[in-house]
Amino acid sequence: MSTFLFLSLTCLVIYFGSGVVARFLADRRAASLCGAGRLALTYDDGPSPSHTDRILSILAARNAQATFFVIGKSAERYPEVLSRIASSGHEIAWHSKTHLNQWRSFPIACWRDTSQIPSVLYSADFSLSTYRPPYGKLNLLSILAARLQGLQISTWTVVSGDTYPELPSVEDVVERVDAQGGGVILMHDHERFGPLRDEREHFVNALTVALLDLARDRGWQIAPIPESQWRHK
């Protein structure tokens, strides 16, 4: 093997391997909530003017908090929705500028998508502390960009399936969450288009209510992430 080829392979292993390790560690932190009577509701890819507001109304009616992983371009487009999330006491977290897949994009694009946090996310009455990589993909540059911003990487334990071609049933998702004793639930509050838009939004709303009911029935604690915000039992 030539020296050039060896160095190239080594760089690739470091570039992508660091992302695999960081994802593993983030998954372990998320899994630490399972079986501990703790539930975190998280919503990705927003905010949106219609769906986010409906979710906020559901949470307010139950006096529950959640975490909203926002996209930079959507936050810039709907700053008033961002303000409502913050004023309602929820956690606002970073989900990249444009939602690039960090394993399918050029390194400089990955760096920019993670590091270019818009000013609107610094002007409201909150501070970012958590980053969720799009599609759960990380590489060396996106990790460094997040760390330089002081952000902890966060993932999930249960995918709701609200973006799947075929929606699961609310009951199936609730049963999975119940079986693992809580955890971090991934849902979405972005703007949706197409013939299944209303059905998908209704699914997220119904699942939110069902998970809140489950937490009440099981006596689980509901709070936003990062995990450092949780009360010690």
Secondary structure as a PSIPRED ss2 file (coil, helix, strand):
# PSIPRED VFORMAT (PSIPRED V4.0)

   1 M C   1.000  0.000  0.000
   2 S C   1.000  0.000  0.000
   3 T H   0.000  1.000  0.000
   4 F H   0.000  1.000  0.000
   5 L H   0.000  1.000  0.000
   6 F H   0.000  1.000  0.000
   7 L H   0.000  1.000  0.000
   8 S H   0.000  1.000  0.000
   9 L H   0.000  1.000  0.000
  10 T H   0.000  1.000  0.000
  11 C H   0.000  1.000  0.000
  12 L H   0.000  1.000  0.000
  13 V H   0.000  1.000  0.000
  14 I H   0.000  1.000  0.000
  15 Y H   0.000  1.000  0.000
  16 F H   0.000  1.000  0.000
  17 G H   0.000  1.000  0.000
  18 S H   0.000  1.000  0.000
  19 G H   0.000  1.000  0.000
  20 V H   0.000  1.000  0.000
  21 V H   0.000  1.000  0.000
  22 A H   0.000  1.000  0.000
  23 R H   0.000  1.000  0.000
  24 F H   0.000  1.000  0.000
  25 L H   0.000  1.000  0.000
  26 A H   0.000  1.000  0.000
  27 D H   0.000  1.000  0.000
  28 R H   0.000  1.000  0.000
  29 R H   0.000  1.000  0.000
  30 A H   0.000  1.000  0.000
  31 A H   0.000  1.000  0.000
  32 S C   1.000  0.000  0.000
  33 L C   1.000  0.000  0.000
  34 C C   1.000  0.000  0.000
  35 G C   1.000  0.000  0.000
  36 A C   1.000  0.000  0.000
  37 G C   1.000  0.000  0.000
  38 R E   0.000  0.000  1.000
  39 L E   0.000  0.000  1.000
  40 A E   0.000  0.000  1.000
  41 L E   0.000  0.000  1.000
  42 T E   0.000  0.000  1.000
  43 Y E   0.000  0.000  1.000
  44 D E   0.000  0.000  1.000
  45 D E   0.000  0.000  1.000
  46 G E   0.000  0.000  1.000
  47 P C   1.000  0.000  0.000
  48 S C   1.000  0.000  0.000
  49 P C   1.000  0.000  0.000
  50 S C   1.000  0.000  0.000
  51 H H   0.000  1.000  0.000
  52 T H   0.000  1.000  0.000
  53 D H   0.000  1.000  0.000
  54 R H   0.000  1.000  0.000
  55 I H   0.000  1.000  0.000
  56 L H   0.000  1.000  0.000
  57 S H   0.000  1.000  0.000
  58 I H   0.000  1.000  0.000
  59 L H   0.000  1.000  0.000
  60 A H   0.000  1.000  0.000
  61 A H   0.000  1.000  0.000
  62 R C   1.000  0.000  0.000
  63 N C   1.000  0.000  0.000
  64 A C   1.000  0.000  0.000
  65 Q C   1.000  0.000  0.000
  66 A C   1.000  0.000  0.000
  67 T E   0.000  0.000  1.000
  68 F E   0.000  0.000  1.000
  69 F E   0.000  0.000  1.000
  70 V E   0.000  0.000  1.000
  71 I C   1.000  0.000  0.000
  72 G H   0.000  1.000  0.000
  73 K H   0.000  1.000  0.000
  74 S H   0.000  1.000  0.000
  75 A H   0.000  1.000  0.000
  76 E H   0.000  1.000  0.000
  77 R H   0.000  1.000  0.000
  78 Y C   1.000  0.000  0.000
  79 P H   0.000  1.000  0.000
  80 E H   0.000  1.000  0.000
  81 V H   0.000  1.000  0.000
  82 L H   0.000  1.000  0.000
  83 S H   0.000  1.000  0.000
  84 R H   0.000  1.000  0.000
  85 I H   0.000  1.000  0.000
  86 A H   0.000  1.000  0.000
  87 S H   0.000  1.000  0.000
  88 S C   1.000  0.000  0.000
  89 G C   1.000  0.000  0.000
  90 H C   1.000  0.000  0.000
  91 E E   0.000  0.000  1.000
  92 I E   0.000  0.000  1.000
  93 A E   0.000  0.000  1.000
  94 W E   0.000  0.000  1.000
  95 H C   1.000  0.000  0.000
  96 S C   1.000  0.000  0.000
  97 K C   1.000  0.000  0.000
  98 T C   1.000  0.000  0.000
  99 H C   1.000  0.000  0.000
 100 L C   1.000  0.000  0.000
 101 N C   1.000  0.000  0.000
 102 Q C   1.000  0.000  0.000
 103 W C   1.000  0.000  0.000
 104 R C   1.000  0.000  0.000
 105 S C   1.000  0.000  0.000
 106 F C   1.000  0.000  0.000
 107 P H   0.000  1.000  0.000
 108 I H   0.000  1.000  0.000
 109 A H   0.000  1.000  0.000
 110 C H   0.000  1.000  0.000
 111 W H   0.000  1.000  0.000
 112 R H   0.000  1.000  0.000
 113 D H   0.000  1.000  0.000
 114 T H   0.000  1.000  0.000
 115 S H   0.000  1.000  0.000
 116 Q C   1.000  0.000  0.000
 117 I C   1.000  0.000  0.000
 118 P C   1.000  0.000  0.000
 119 S C   1.000  0.000  0.000
 120 V H   0.000  1.000  0.000
 121 L H   0.000  1.000  0.000
 122 Y H   0.000  1.000  0.000
 123 S H   0.000  1.000  0.000
 124 A C   1.000  0.000  0.000
 125 D C   1.000  0.000  0.000
 126 F C   1.000  0.000  0.000
 127 S C   1.000  0.000  0.000
 128 L C   1.000  0.000  0.000
 129 S C   1.000  0.000  0.000
 130 T E   0.000  0.000  1.000
 131 Y E   0.000  0.000  1.000
 132 R C   1.000  0.000  0.000
 133 P C   1.000  0.000  0.000
 134 P H   0.000  1.000  0.000
 135 Y H   0.000  1.000  0.000
 136 G H   0.000  1.000  0.000
 137 K C   1.000  0.000  0.000
 138 L C   1.000  0.000  0.000
 139 N C   1.000  0.000  0.000
 140 L H   0.000  1.000  0.000
 141 L H   0.000  1.000  0.000
 142 S H   0.000  1.000  0.000
 143 I H   0.000  1.000  0.000
 144 L H   0.000  1.000  0.000
 145 A H   0.000  1.000  0.000
 146 A H   0.000  1.000  0.000
 147 R H   0.000  1.000  0.000
 148 L H   0.000  1.000  0.000
 149 Q C   1.000  0.000  0.000
 150 G C   1.000  0.000  0.000
 151 L C   1.000  0.000  0.000
 152 Q E   0.000  0.000  1.000
 153 I E   0.000  0.000  1.000
 154 S C   1.000  0.000  0.000
 155 T C   1.000  0.000  0.000
 156 W C   1.000  0.000  0.000
 157 T C   1.000  0.000  0.000
 158 V E   0.000  0.000  1.000
 159 V E   0.000  0.000  1.000
 160 S C   1.000  0.000  0.000
 161 G C   1.000  0.000  0.000
 162 D C   1.000  0.000  0.000
 163 T C   1.000  0.000  0.000
 164 Y C   1.000  0.000  0.000
 165 P C   1.000  0.000  0.000
 166 E C   1.000  0.000  0.000
 167 L C   1.000  0.000  0.000
 168 P C   1.000  0.000  0.000
 169 S C   1.000  0.000  0.000
 170 V H   0.000  1.000  0.000
 171 E H   0.000  1.000  0.000
 172 D H   0.000  1.000  0.000
 173 V H   0.000  1.000  0.000
 174 V H   0.000  1.000  0.000
 175 E H   0.000  1.000  0.000
 176 R H   0.000  1.000  0.000
 177 V H   0.000  1.000  0.000
 178 D H   0.000  1.000  0.000
 179 A H   0.000  1.000  0.000
 180 Q H   0.000  1.000  0.000
 181 G C   1.000  0.000  0.000
 182 G E   0.000  0.000  1.000
 183 G E   0.000  0.000  1.000
 184 V E   0.000  0.000  1.000
 185 I E   0.000  0.000  1.000
 186 L E   0.000  0.000  1.000
 187 M E   0.000  0.000  1.000
 188 H E   0.000  0.000  1.000
 189 D C   1.000  0.000  0.000
 190 H C   1.000  0.000  0.000
 191 E C   1.000  0.000  0.000
 192 R C   1.000  0.000  0.000
 193 F C   1.000  0.000  0.000
 194 G C   1.000  0.000  0.000
 195 P C   1.000  0.000  0.000
 196 L C   1.000  0.000  0.000
 197 R H   0.000  1.000  0.000
 198 D H   0.000  1.000  0.000
 199 E H   0.000  1.000  0.000
 200 R H   0.000  1.000  0.000
 201 E H   0.000  1.000  0.000
 202 H H   0.000  1.000  0.000
 203 F H   0.000  1.000  0.000
 204 V H   0.000  1.000  0.000
 205 N H   0.000  1.000  0.000
 206 A H   0.000  1.000  0.000
 207 L H   0.000  1.000  0.000
 208 T H   0.000  1.000  0.000
 209 V H   0.000  1.000  0.000
 210 A H   0.000  1.000  0.000
 211 L H   0.000  1.000  0.000
 212 L H   0.000  1.000  0.000
 213 D H   0.000  1.000  0.000
 214 L H   0.000  1.000  0.000
 215 A H   0.000  1.000  0.000
 216 R H   0.000  1.000  0.000
 217 D H   0.000  1.000  0.000
 218 R H   0.000  1.000  0.000
 219 G C   1.000  0.000  0.000
 220 W C   1.000  0.000  0.000
 221 Q E   0.000  0.000  1.000
 222 I E   0.000  0.000  1.000
 223 A C   1.000  0.000  0.000
 224 P C   1.000  0.000  0.000
 225 I C   1.000  0.000  0.000
 226 P C   1.000  0.000  0.000
 227 E H   0.000  1.000  0.000
 228 S H   0.000  1.000  0.000
 229 Q H   0.000  1.000  0.000
 230 W C   1.000  0.000  0.000
 231 R C   1.000  0.000  0.000
 232 H C   1.000  0.000  0.000
 233 K C   1.000  0.000  0.000
